[in-house]
Protein backbone atom coordinates (compact mmCIF):
# COMPACT_ATOMS: atom_id res chain seq x y z
CA UNK A 1 0.00 0.00 0.00
CA UNK A 2 2.23 2.79 -1.29
CA UNK A 3 -0.17 5.61 -0.30
CA UNK A 4 -0.27 4.46 3.33
CA UNK A 5 3.51 3.98 3.36
CA UNK A 6 4.07 7.46 1.98
CA UNK A 7 1.76 9.00 4.58
CA UNK A 8 3.44 7.06 7.40
CA UNK A 9 6.83 8.17 6.18
CA UNK A 10 5.71 11.82 6.16
CA UNK A 11 4.41 11.45 9.73
CA UNK A 12 7.59 9.65 10.81
CA UNK A 13 9.99 12.15 9.25
CA UNK A 14 7.96 15.19 10.31
CA UNK A 15 6.19 15.33 13.69
CA UNK A 16 7.36 11.94 15.05
CA UNK A 17 11.07 12.62 14.41
CA UNK A 18 10.85 16.03 16.11
CA UNK A 19 8.85 14.74 19.08
CA UNK A 20 11.19 11.75 19.46
CA UNK A 21 14.22 14.08 19.48
CA UNK A 22 12.61 16.39 22.05
CA UNK A 23 11.50 13.65 24.48
CA UNK A 24 14.82 11.80 24.15
CA UNK A 25 16.64 15.05 24.98
CA UNK A 26 14.25 15.62 27.88
CA UNK A 27 14.79 12.17 29.39
CA UNK A 28 18.56 12.09 28.97
CA UNK A 29 19.32 14.10 32.16
CA UNK A 30 17.67 11.24 34.10
CA UNK A 31 20.03 8.50 32.95
CA UNK A 32 23.21 10.16 31.69
CA UNK A 33 26.18 10.24 34.11
CA UNK A 34 26.53 13.62 35.81
CA UNK A 35 30.32 13.87 35.29
CA UNK A 36 33.01 15.57 37.34
CA UNK A 37 31.20 18.90 37.72
CA UNK A 38 27.70 17.46 38.01
CA UNK A 39 26.55 19.07 34.78
CA UNK A 40 27.32 16.59 31.97
CA UNK A 41 23.81 15.10 32.16
CA UNK A 42 22.40 18.60 31.50
CA UNK A 43 24.84 19.73 28.80
CA UNK A 44 24.99 16.65 26.59
CA UNK A 45 21.23 16.41 25.89
CA UNK A 46 21.19 20.06 24.73
CA UNK A 47 24.37 19.56 22.70
CA UNK A 48 23.04 16.38 21.10
CA UNK A 49 19.54 17.65 20.22
CA UNK A 50 20.41 18.54 16.58
CA UNK A 51 22.05 15.13 16.10
CA UNK A 52 19.09 13.30 17.66
CA UNK A 53 16.66 15.09 15.35
CA UNK A 54 18.82 14.35 12.31
CA UNK A 55 19.16 10.66 13.24
CA UNK A 56 15.39 10.18 13.69
CA UNK A 57 14.70 12.09 10.47
CA UNK A 58 17.19 10.01 8.50
CA UNK A 59 15.91 6.79 10.03
CA UNK A 60 12.40 7.71 8.86
CA UNK A 61 13.71 7.95 5.30
CA UNK A 62 16.00 4.92 5.38
CA UNK A 63 13.68 2.41 7.06
CA UNK A 64 12.38 0.04 4.38
CA UNK A 65 9.16 -0.79 6.24
CA UNK A 66 7.35 2.39 7.37
CA UNK A 67 4.99 0.50 9.70
CA UNK A 68 7.94 -0.97 11.60
CA UNK A 69 9.68 2.42 11.63
CA UNK A 70 6.59 4.17 13.00
CA UNK A 71 6.27 1.51 15.69
CA UNK A 72 9.93 1.86 16.69
CA UNK A 73 9.86 5.67 16.88
CA UNK A 74 6.54 5.57 18.77
CA UNK A 75 8.03 3.08 21.22
CA UNK A 76 11.03 5.37 21.75
CA UNK A 77 8.69 8.31 22.40
CA UNK A 78 6.56 6.30 24.86
CA UNK A 79 9.58 4.88 26.72
CA UNK A 80 11.15 8.30 27.15
CA UNK A 81 7.80 9.84 28.10
CA UNK A 82 7.34 7.18 30.78
CA UNK A 83 10.82 7.95 32.12
CA UNK A 84 9.97 11.65 32.30
CA UNK A 85 6.58 10.94 33.88
CA UNK A 86 8.25 8.85 36.58
CA UNK A 87 10.30 11.90 37.54
CA UNK A 88 7.22 13.92 38.59
CA UNK B 1 29.65 2.26 -3.00
CA UNK B 2 26.50 3.89 -1.66
CA UNK B 3 25.62 2.88 1.91
CA UNK B 4 21.96 2.24 1.05
CA UNK B 5 19.96 0.34 -1.58
CA UNK B 6 18.62 1.93 -4.74
CA UNK B 7 15.08 2.64 -3.46
CA UNK B 8 16.36 4.32 -0.29
CA UNK B 9 18.95 6.19 -2.28
CA UNK B 10 16.21 7.49 -4.60
CA UNK B 11 14.09 8.56 -1.61
CA UNK B 12 17.01 10.30 0.08
CA UNK B 13 17.94 12.04 -3.16
CA UNK B 14 14.34 13.27 -3.59
CA UNK B 15 14.23 14.72 -0.05
CA UNK B 16 17.79 16.09 -0.46
CA UNK B 17 16.65 17.88 -3.63
CA UNK B 18 13.21 19.06 -2.49
CA UNK B 19 14.39 20.28 0.94
CA UNK B 20 17.10 22.16 -0.93
CA UNK B 21 14.59 23.64 -3.36
CA UNK B 22 12.14 24.71 -0.65
CA UNK B 23 14.66 25.95 1.89
CA UNK B 24 17.92 26.19 -0.08
CA UNK B 25 17.76 29.93 -0.72
CA UNK B 26 16.86 30.56 2.90
CA UNK B 27 19.80 28.37 3.94
CA UNK B 28 22.04 30.30 1.55
CA UNK B 29 21.04 33.59 3.24
CA UNK B 30 22.04 32.19 6.63
CA UNK B 31 25.35 30.81 5.29
CA UNK B 32 26.43 33.90 3.34
CA UNK B 33 25.56 36.31 6.17
CA UNK B 34 27.40 33.99 8.59
CA UNK B 35 30.42 33.97 6.28
CA UNK B 36 30.53 37.77 6.37
CA UNK B 37 29.76 37.82 10.12
CA UNK B 38 32.94 35.80 10.81
CA UNK B 39 34.77 39.05 10.09
CA UNK B 40 32.29 41.24 12.00
CA UNK B 41 34.96 42.54 14.37
CA UNK B 42 37.23 43.49 11.44
CA UNK B 43 34.27 44.96 9.50
CA UNK B 44 33.40 47.03 12.58
CA UNK B 45 36.94 48.42 12.69
CA UNK B 46 36.85 49.05 8.91
CA UNK B 47 33.51 50.86 9.07
CA UNK B 48 34.78 53.54 11.45
CA UNK B 49 38.24 53.84 9.86
CA UNK B 50 40.06 51.75 12.48
CA UNK B 51 39.81 51.55 16.24
CA UNK B 52 41.32 54.56 17.97
CA UNK B 53 43.17 52.36 20.44
CA UNK B 54 44.69 48.94 19.87
CA UNK B 55 44.71 47.95 23.53
CA UNK B 56 41.49 49.36 25.00
CA UNK B 57 41.90 47.58 28.35
CA UNK B 58 45.42 48.89 28.80
CA UNK B 59 44.09 52.42 29.32
CA UNK B 60 43.91 53.67 32.95
CA UNK B 61 40.42 52.29 33.55
CA UNK B 62 40.79 51.70 37.27
CA UNK B 63 40.75 55.37 38.26
CA UNK B 64 37.89 56.15 35.88
CA UNK B 65 35.63 53.34 37.15
CA UNK B 66 36.36 54.27 40.77
CA UNK B 67 35.40 57.85 39.85
CA UNK B 68 32.13 56.77 38.14
CA UNK B 69 30.94 54.18 40.70
CA UNK B 70 29.85 56.69 43.40
CA UNK B 71 27.78 58.60 40.80
CA UNK B 72 25.32 55.72 40.22
CA UNK B 73 22.56 54.32 42.45
CA UNK B 74 24.21 51.74 44.80
CA UNK B 75 21.84 48.99 43.59
CA UNK B 76 23.39 49.32 40.10
CA UNK B 77 26.81 48.33 41.46
CA UNK B 78 25.73 44.69 41.70
CA UNK B 79 27.38 44.04 38.31
CA UNK B 80 29.70 46.11 36.13
CA UNK B 81 30.43 45.09 32.54
CA UNK B 82 33.24 46.75 30.60
CA UNK B 83 33.92 46.23 26.89
CA UNK B 84 35.07 48.24 23.86
CA UNK B 85 33.05 48.84 20.69
CA UNK B 86 34.47 48.91 17.15
CA UNK B 87 36.05 52.37 17.58
CA UNK B 88 37.64 51.51 20.94
CA UNK B 89 35.05 53.50 22.91
CA UNK B 90 34.66 51.76 26.28
CA UNK B 91 31.14 50.87 27.37
CA UNK B 92 30.86 50.65 31.17
CA UNK B 93 27.48 49.40 32.37
CA UNK B 94 26.70 49.50 36.10
CA UNK B 95 23.59 47.38 36.49
CA UNK B 96 21.35 45.06 38.40
CA UNK B 97 18.77 42.60 37.08
CA UNK B 98 15.06 43.15 36.53
CA UNK B 99 12.17 42.70 34.12
CA UNK B 100 11.70 45.25 31.34
CA UNK B 101 8.49 46.75 29.95
CA UNK B 102 8.10 43.82 27.54
CA UNK B 103 8.12 41.42 30.50
CA UNK B 104 11.53 39.95 29.63
CA UNK B 105 14.40 39.50 32.11
CA UNK B 106 16.85 42.34 31.43
CA UNK B 107 19.72 44.27 32.97
CA UNK B 108 18.87 47.73 34.27
CA UNK B 109 21.31 50.45 35.24
CA UNK B 110 23.54 53.26 34.00
CA UNK B 111 25.78 52.94 30.94
CA UNK B 112 28.72 55.25 30.31
CA UNK B 113 30.51 55.63 26.97
CA UNK B 114 34.17 56.59 27.46
CA UNK B 115 36.17 58.32 24.73
CA UNK B 116 39.14 56.19 23.60
CA UNK B 117 42.43 57.68 24.80
CA UNK B 118 41.08 60.30 27.20
CA UNK B 119 38.34 58.14 28.80
CA UNK B 120 36.15 61.24 29.02
CA UNK B 121 32.44 60.42 29.41
CA UNK B 122 30.79 61.07 26.03
CA UNK B 123 27.39 59.65 26.97
CA UNK B 124 25.51 58.61 30.12
CA UNK B 125 22.29 56.63 29.66
CA UNK B 126 20.06 55.03 32.25
CA UNK B 127 17.42 52.31 31.85
CA UNK B 128 16.93 48.69 30.80
CA UNK B 129 19.48 47.20 28.40
CA UNK B 130 16.85 46.79 25.65
CA UNK B 131 15.90 50.47 25.94
CA UNK B 132 19.37 52.03 25.89
CA UNK B 133 20.35 53.89 22.69
CA UNK B 134 22.00 51.69 20.05
CA UNK B 135 25.76 51.98 19.71
CA UNK B 136 26.25 53.93 16.46
CA UNK B 137 29.94 52.97 16.17
CA UNK B 138 29.12 49.25 15.98
CA UNK B 139 25.95 49.64 13.91
CA UNK B 140 27.30 47.81 10.83
CA UNK B 141 28.96 44.81 12.50
CA UNK B 142 26.01 44.45 14.91
CA UNK B 143 23.51 44.59 12.02
CA UNK B 144 25.38 41.86 10.11
CA UNK B 145 25.74 39.62 13.18
CA UNK B 146 22.05 39.82 14.09
CA UNK B 147 21.08 39.26 10.45
CA UNK B 148 22.91 35.94 10.63
CA UNK B 149 21.74 34.98 14.14
CA UNK B 150 18.03 35.72 13.84
CA UNK B 151 17.45 37.48 10.48
CA UNK B 152 16.30 40.49 12.58
CA UNK B 153 13.09 38.57 13.31
CA UNK B 154 11.75 38.81 16.87
CA UNK B 155 12.99 36.14 19.27
CA UNK B 156 12.47 33.24 19.50
CA UNK B 157 11.02 33.12 15.96
CA UNK B 158 14.31 34.30 14.42
CA UNK B 159 16.27 31.65 16.31
CA UNK B 160 13.81 28.93 15.27
CA UNK B 161 14.18 30.00 11.62
CA UNK B 162 17.98 29.94 11.64
CA UNK B 163 17.88 26.68 13.63
CA UNK B 164 15.68 25.18 10.93
CA UNK B 165 18.20 26.32 8.31
CA UNK B 166 20.94 24.62 10.35
CA UNK B 167 18.91 21.42 10.48
CA UNK B 168 18.33 21.48 6.71
CA UNK B 169 22.08 21.86 6.24
CA UNK B 170 22.77 19.03 8.70
CA UNK B 171 20.40 16.77 6.76
CA UNK B 172 21.89 17.85 3.41
CA UNK B 173 25.38 16.97 4.68
CA UNK B 174 24.38 13.61 6.20
CA UNK B 175 22.30 12.58 3.19
CA UNK B 176 25.16 13.78 0.97
CA UNK B 177 27.55 11.42 2.80
CA UNK B 178 25.11 8.50 2.49
CA UNK B 179 24.36 9.22 -1.17
CA UNK B 180 27.98 9.59 -2.26
CA UNK B 181 28.83 6.46 -4.15
CA UNK B 182 32.47 7.33 -4.45
CA UNK B 183 33.24 9.77 -1.67
CA UNK B 184 37.04 9.51 -1.86
CA UNK B 185 37.02 9.60 -5.67
CA UNK B 186 34.70 12.62 -5.64
CA UNK B 187 37.23 14.56 -3.58
CA UNK B 188 39.53 14.50 -6.62
CA UNK B 189 37.03 14.58 -9.48
CA UNK B 190 38.12 16.62 -12.51
CA UNK B 191 35.13 18.59 -13.83
CA UNK B 192 34.20 17.19 -17.26
CA UNK B 193 34.24 19.58 -20.18
CA UNK B 194 32.08 17.48 -22.52
CA UNK B 195 28.83 19.09 -21.40
CA UNK B 196 27.99 22.28 -19.51
CA UNK B 197 25.53 20.50 -17.19
CA UNK B 198 28.00 17.69 -16.40
CA UNK B 199 30.71 20.27 -15.78
CA UNK B 200 28.47 22.06 -13.29
CA UNK B 201 27.47 18.80 -11.63
CA UNK B 202 31.12 17.81 -11.22
CA UNK B 203 32.02 21.22 -9.79
CA UNK B 204 29.09 20.96 -7.32
CA UNK B 205 30.22 17.48 -6.27
CA UNK B 206 33.86 18.58 -5.96
CA UNK B 207 33.06 21.63 -3.79
CA UNK B 208 30.38 19.71 -1.89
CA UNK B 209 32.69 16.78 -1.09
CA UNK B 210 35.37 19.06 0.35
CA UNK B 211 32.73 21.08 2.22
CA UNK B 212 31.13 18.05 3.92
CA UNK B 213 33.14 18.10 7.19
CA UNK B 214 32.94 21.89 7.46
CA UNK B 215 29.25 21.88 6.56
CA UNK B 216 28.60 19.32 9.29
CA UNK B 217 30.55 21.39 11.82
CA UNK B 218 28.71 24.61 10.95
CA UNK B 219 25.28 23.00 10.79
CA UNK B 220 25.70 21.15 14.07
CA UNK B 221 27.07 24.10 16.05
CA UNK B 222 24.66 26.56 14.41
CA UNK B 223 21.59 24.41 15.16
CA UNK B 224 22.86 24.07 18.73
CA UNK B 225 23.17 27.85 19.16
CA UNK B 226 19.69 28.44 17.74
CA UNK B 227 17.88 25.81 19.77
CA UNK B 228 19.92 25.53 23.00
CA UNK B 229 18.43 28.57 24.69
CA UNK B 230 15.07 28.59 22.92
CA UNK B 231 14.17 24.89 23.31
CA UNK B 232 16.90 22.81 24.98
CA UNK B 233 17.42 24.75 28.20
CA UNK B 234 13.73 25.14 29.15
CA UNK B 235 12.95 21.48 28.42
CA UNK B 236 15.96 20.06 30.26
CA UNK B 237 15.28 22.46 33.15
CA UNK B 238 11.68 21.27 33.28
CA UNK B 239 12.66 17.61 33.58
CA UNK B 240 15.74 17.95 35.79
CA UNK B 241 14.56 20.81 38.03
CA UNK B 242 10.78 20.82 37.73
CA UNK B 243 10.91 23.81 35.37
CA UNK B 244 13.07 25.93 37.65
CA UNK B 245 15.44 27.55 35.13
CA UNK B 246 17.01 29.64 37.88
CA UNK B 247 17.99 26.49 39.77
CA UNK B 248 19.41 25.00 36.59
CA UNK B 249 21.39 28.17 35.94
CA UNK B 250 22.78 27.94 39.48
CA UNK B 251 23.83 24.33 38.82
CA UNK B 252 25.43 25.21 35.49
CA UNK B 253 27.14 28.41 36.52
CA UNK B 254 27.47 27.84 40.26
CA UNK B 255 25.17 28.88 43.10
CA UNK B 256 25.53 32.53 44.02
CA UNK B 257 27.95 32.83 46.89
CA UNK B 258 26.85 34.60 50.04
CA UNK B 259 27.58 38.21 49.33
CA UNK B 260 28.82 40.41 52.10
CA UNK B 261 27.32 43.86 52.24
CA UNK B 262 30.46 45.01 54.05
CA UNK B 263 32.01 47.82 52.03
CA UNK B 264 35.58 47.32 50.90
CA UNK B 265 38.12 49.21 48.85
CA UNK B 266 38.62 47.80 45.38
CA UNK B 267 42.06 46.61 44.26
CA UNK B 268 43.68 48.05 41.13
CA UNK B 269 41.86 46.77 38.03
CA UNK B 270 44.65 47.95 35.72
CA UNK B 271 47.09 45.67 37.56
CA UNK B 272 44.76 42.69 37.10
CA UNK B 273 44.42 43.45 33.37
CA UNK B 274 48.23 43.75 33.01
CA UNK B 275 48.76 40.39 34.76
CA UNK B 276 46.02 38.74 32.69
CA UNK B 277 47.58 40.10 29.48
CA UNK B 278 50.98 38.75 30.58
CA UNK B 279 49.41 35.37 31.45
CA UNK B 280 47.47 34.88 28.19
CA UNK B 281 49.36 37.06 25.72
CA UNK B 282 46.14 38.79 24.59
CA UNK B 283 43.95 41.69 25.63
CA UNK B 284 40.72 40.70 27.36
CA UNK B 285 37.64 41.27 25.22
CA UNK B 286 35.23 41.69 28.11
CA UNK B 287 35.38 42.28 31.86
CA UNK B 288 32.63 41.68 34.37
CA UNK B 289 32.88 42.76 38.01
CA UNK B 290 30.40 41.27 40.46
CA UNK B 291 29.39 43.08 43.69
CA UNK B 292 31.48 46.19 43.19
CA UNK B 293 32.50 47.89 46.41
CA UNK B 294 31.83 44.92 48.70
CA UNK B 295 34.17 42.49 50.47
CA UNK B 296 33.14 39.70 48.05
CA UNK B 297 33.70 41.55 44.78
CA UNK B 298 35.28 39.55 41.96
CA UNK B 299 36.49 40.44 38.48
CA UNK B 300 36.07 38.06 35.53
CA UNK B 301 38.39 38.76 32.59
CA UNK B 302 37.30 37.03 29.38
CA UNK B 303 39.99 36.20 26.78
CA UNK B 304 39.50 34.72 23.30
CA UNK B 305 41.39 31.47 22.57
CA UNK B 306 45.14 31.86 22.89
CA UNK B 307 48.14 29.68 22.04
CA UNK B 308 47.13 26.10 21.31
CA UNK B 309 43.81 26.40 23.16
CA UNK B 310 40.67 26.16 21.04
CA UNK B 311 38.35 27.51 23.72
CA UNK B 312 38.11 30.96 25.28
CA UNK B 313 39.02 31.40 28.96
CA UNK B 314 37.72 33.43 31.88
CA UNK B 315 40.28 34.48 34.50
CA UNK B 316 39.04 35.34 37.99
CA UNK B 317 40.57 37.94 40.35
CA UNK B 318 39.59 38.90 43.90
CA UNK B 319 38.66 42.57 43.68
CA UNK B 320 39.66 43.26 47.28
CA UNK B 321 43.10 41.64 47.45
CA UNK B 322 43.72 41.70 43.71
CA UNK B 323 44.84 38.06 43.91
CA UNK B 324 44.45 35.72 40.91
CA UNK B 325 41.94 32.94 41.66
CA UNK B 326 42.33 30.81 38.54
CA UNK B 327 40.37 29.99 35.40
CA UNK B 328 36.61 29.64 35.68
CA UNK B 329 35.04 26.90 33.52
CA UNK B 330 32.35 28.13 31.13
CA UNK B 331 29.86 25.87 32.87
CA UNK B 332 29.91 24.26 36.31
CA UNK B 333 32.24 25.04 39.16
CA UNK B 334 35.06 22.73 38.13
CA UNK B 335 36.45 21.46 34.80
CA UNK B 336 34.40 18.71 33.14
CA UNK B 337 33.97 17.03 29.76
CA UNK B 338 30.59 18.72 29.25
CA UNK B 339 32.00 22.16 29.97
CA UNK B 340 34.98 21.59 27.64
CA UNK B 341 32.81 20.45 24.73
CA UNK B 342 30.42 23.35 25.32
CA UNK B 343 33.38 25.75 25.31
CA UNK B 344 34.42 24.41 21.88
CA UNK B 345 31.08 25.19 20.23
CA UNK B 346 31.66 28.95 19.89
CA UNK B 347 35.20 28.86 18.45
CA UNK B 348 34.24 26.05 16.05
CA UNK B 349 31.21 27.99 14.79
CA UNK B 350 32.76 31.47 14.68
CA UNK B 351 36.24 30.30 13.61
CA UNK B 352 38.11 32.62 15.96
CA UNK B 353 40.23 29.96 17.67
CA UNK B 354 43.45 30.96 15.87
CA UNK B 355 42.88 34.66 15.30
CA UNK B 356 42.61 36.18 11.83
CA UNK B 357 44.11 33.11 10.10
CA UNK B 358 41.36 30.75 11.24
CA UNK B 359 38.74 33.40 10.51
CA UNK B 360 39.96 33.73 6.92
CA UNK B 361 39.90 29.92 6.53
CA UNK B 362 36.32 29.92 7.88
CA UNK B 363 35.38 32.68 5.40
CA UNK B 364 36.80 30.63 2.50
CA UNK B 365 34.97 27.50 3.63
CA UNK B 366 31.79 29.54 4.13
CA UNK B 367 32.04 30.84 0.57
CA UNK B 368 32.53 27.25 -0.65
CA UNK B 369 29.40 26.17 1.28
CA UNK B 370 27.45 29.09 -0.25
CA UNK B 371 28.69 28.04 -3.71
CA UNK B 372 27.58 24.43 -3.08
CA UNK B 373 24.10 25.60 -1.99
CA UNK B 374 23.61 27.79 -5.06
CA UNK B 375 25.08 25.33 -7.57
CA UNK B 376 22.91 22.56 -6.10
CA UNK B 377 19.84 24.70 -6.71
CA UNK B 378 20.98 25.59 -10.21
CA UNK B 379 21.49 21.94 -11.09
CA UNK B 380 17.96 21.21 -9.93
CA UNK B 381 16.64 24.06 -12.09
CA UNK B 382 18.61 23.08 -15.19
CA UNK B 383 17.28 19.54 -15.03
CA UNK B 384 13.72 20.93 -15.01
CA UNK B 385 13.71 23.78 -17.55
CA UNK B 386 10.02 23.29 -18.37
CA UNK B 387 8.63 23.09 -14.84
CA UNK B 388 7.04 26.25 -13.39
CA UNK B 389 8.94 25.71 -10.10
CA UNK B 390 12.17 25.43 -12.09
CA UNK B 391 11.46 28.68 -13.94
CA UNK B 392 10.57 30.53 -10.71
CA UNK B 393 13.73 29.29 -9.03
CA UNK B 394 15.72 30.30 -12.10
CA UNK B 395 14.62 33.89 -11.40
CA UNK B 396 14.96 33.65 -7.62
CA UNK B 397 18.50 32.18 -7.57
CA UNK B 398 20.35 35.22 -8.98
CA UNK B 399 17.94 37.57 -7.19
CA UNK B 400 18.75 36.07 -3.76
CA UNK B 401 22.21 34.72 -4.58
CA UNK B 402 23.54 38.12 -5.58
CA UNK B 403 20.79 40.24 -3.97
CA UNK B 404 21.86 39.41 -0.40
CA UNK B 405 25.55 40.32 -0.98
CA UNK B 406 24.34 43.48 -2.75
CA UNK B 407 22.16 44.15 0.32
CA UNK B 408 25.16 43.69 2.61
CA UNK B 409 27.19 46.11 0.46
CA UNK B 410 24.21 48.49 0.62
CA UNK B 411 24.15 48.31 4.43
CA UNK B 412 27.86 49.24 4.49
CA UNK B 413 27.19 52.10 2.09
CA UNK B 414 24.29 53.27 4.28
CA UNK B 415 26.55 53.17 7.34
CA UNK B 416 29.37 55.14 5.70
CA UNK B 417 27.03 57.84 4.36
CA UNK B 418 25.27 58.40 7.69
CA UNK B 419 27.98 57.75 10.29
CA UNK B 420 29.17 61.38 10.52
CA UNK B 421 25.58 62.60 10.94
CA UNK B 422 24.94 60.22 13.85
CA UNK B 423 22.26 58.24 12.00
CA UNK B 424 24.29 55.12 11.26
CA UNK B 425 21.91 52.67 12.97
CA UNK B 426 19.03 53.77 10.74
CA UNK B 427 21.31 54.29 7.72
CA UNK B 428 22.69 50.73 7.90
CA UNK B 429 19.24 49.13 8.04
CA UNK B 430 17.89 51.43 5.31
CA UNK B 431 20.88 50.68 3.06
CA UNK B 432 20.24 46.94 3.37
CA UNK B 433 16.48 47.10 2.80
CA UNK B 434 16.80 49.55 -0.13
CA UNK B 435 19.47 47.40 -1.83
CA UNK B 436 17.45 44.21 -1.39
CA UNK B 437 14.36 45.97 -2.76
CA UNK B 438 16.47 47.12 -5.73
CA UNK B 439 17.55 43.50 -6.35
CA UNK B 440 13.92 42.32 -6.32
CA UNK B 441 12.84 45.09 -8.74
CA UNK B 442 15.79 44.34 -11.00
CA UNK B 443 14.92 40.66 -11.08
CA UNK B 444 11.38 41.63 -12.04
CA UNK B 445 12.63 43.95 -14.78
CA UNK B 446 14.95 41.27 -16.17
CA UNK B 447 12.48 38.41 -15.98
CA UNK B 448 12.16 38.17 -19.77
CA UNK B 449 15.92 38.16 -20.21
CA UNK B 450 16.31 34.73 -18.64
CA UNK B 451 19.69 34.53 -16.95
CA UNK B 452 20.23 37.82 -15.10
CA UNK B 453 23.32 36.59 -13.24
CA UNK B 454 25.77 38.66 -15.29
CA UNK B 455 23.95 41.91 -14.54
CA UNK B 456 23.60 41.11 -10.84
CA UNK B 457 27.31 40.18 -10.69
CA UNK B 458 28.28 43.45 -12.37
CA UNK B 459 26.23 45.45 -9.84
CA UNK B 460 27.73 43.48 -6.95
CA UNK B 461 31.22 44.06 -8.35
CA UNK B 462 30.67 47.81 -8.62
CA UNK B 463 29.09 47.97 -5.14
CA UNK B 464 32.05 46.17 -3.57
CA UNK B 465 34.71 48.13 -5.44
CA UNK B 466 33.12 51.48 -4.63
CA UNK B 467 32.98 50.91 -0.85
CA UNK B 468 36.69 51.66 -0.10
CA UNK B 469 36.34 54.86 -2.17
CA UNK B 470 33.20 55.91 -0.28
CA UNK B 471 35.03 55.20 2.98
CA UNK B 472 37.78 57.60 1.90
CA UNK B 473 35.33 60.16 0.50
CA UNK B 474 33.37 60.26 3.77
CA UNK B 475 36.44 61.17 5.80
CA UNK B 476 37.98 57.75 6.49
CA UNK B 477 41.77 57.60 6.85
CA UNK B 478 44.03 56.58 3.94
CA UNK B 479 46.21 53.47 3.82
CA UNK B 480 49.52 55.08 4.93
CA UNK B 481 48.00 56.58 8.07
CA UNK B 482 46.13 53.35 8.83
CA UNK B 483 49.34 51.31 8.59
CA UNK B 484 51.18 53.87 10.75
CA UNK B 485 48.39 53.56 13.33
CA UNK B 486 48.62 49.74 13.32
CA UNK B 487 45.18 49.40 11.68
CA UNK B 488 46.24 47.17 8.77
CA UNK B 489 42.98 45.26 9.18
CA UNK B 490 41.12 48.19 7.58
CA UNK B 491 43.48 48.00 4.58
CA UNK B 492 42.88 44.24 4.45
CA UNK B 493 39.10 44.72 4.24
CA UNK B 494 39.59 47.43 1.58
CA UNK B 495 41.73 45.01 -0.46
CA UNK B 496 39.23 42.17 0.00
CA UNK B 497 36.44 44.44 -1.27
CA UNK B 498 38.49 45.60 -4.25
CA UNK B 499 39.58 42.05 -5.13
CA UNK B 500 36.03 40.72 -4.66
CA UNK B 501 34.65 43.55 -6.79
CA UNK B 502 37.19 42.93 -9.58
CA UNK B 503 36.46 39.17 -9.50
CA UNK B 504 32.68 39.78 -9.68
CA UNK B 505 33.11 42.17 -12.63
CA UNK B 506 35.38 39.71 -14.42
CA UNK B 507 32.89 36.87 -13.85
CA UNK B 508 30.02 39.07 -15.02
CA UNK B 509 31.80 39.70 -18.36
CA UNK B 510 32.50 35.98 -18.69
CA UNK B 511 28.94 35.05 -17.69
CA UNK B 512 27.48 37.56 -20.10
CA UNK B 513 29.48 36.16 -23.00
CA UNK B 514 28.14 32.70 -22.16
CA UNK B 515 24.63 34.16 -21.91
CA UNK B 516 25.01 35.90 -25.30
CA UNK B 517 26.25 32.68 -26.85
CA UNK B 518 23.32 30.73 -25.41
CA UNK B 519 20.79 33.33 -26.52
CA UNK B 520 22.27 33.27 -30.00
CA UNK B 521 21.94 29.46 -30.07
CA UNK B 522 18.28 29.47 -29.03
CA UNK B 523 15.18 30.51 -30.91
CA UNK B 524 13.69 33.93 -30.03
CA UNK B 525 11.45 33.89 -26.97
CA UNK B 526 13.09 30.83 -25.42
CA UNK B 527 14.16 31.36 -21.84
CA UNK B 528 17.84 30.78 -21.21
CA UNK B 529 18.23 28.59 -18.13
CA UNK B 530 20.05 30.11 -15.16
CA UNK B 531 23.80 29.68 -15.32
Interface residues (C-beta under 8 A of the other chain):
Chain A: X13 X22 X25 X26 X27 X28 X29 X30 X35 X36 X37 X38 X39 X40 X41 X42 X43 X44 X45 X46 X47 X49 X50 X51 X53 X54 X57 X58 X61 X62 X64 X84 X87 X88
Chain B: X4 X5 X7 X8 X11 X12 X15 X166 X167 X170 X171 X174 X175 X178 X219 X220 X223 X224 X227 X228 X231 X232 X233 X235 X236 X238 X239 X240 X242 X248 X251 X252 X329 X331 X332 X333 X334 X335 X336 X337 X338 X339 X341 X342 X345
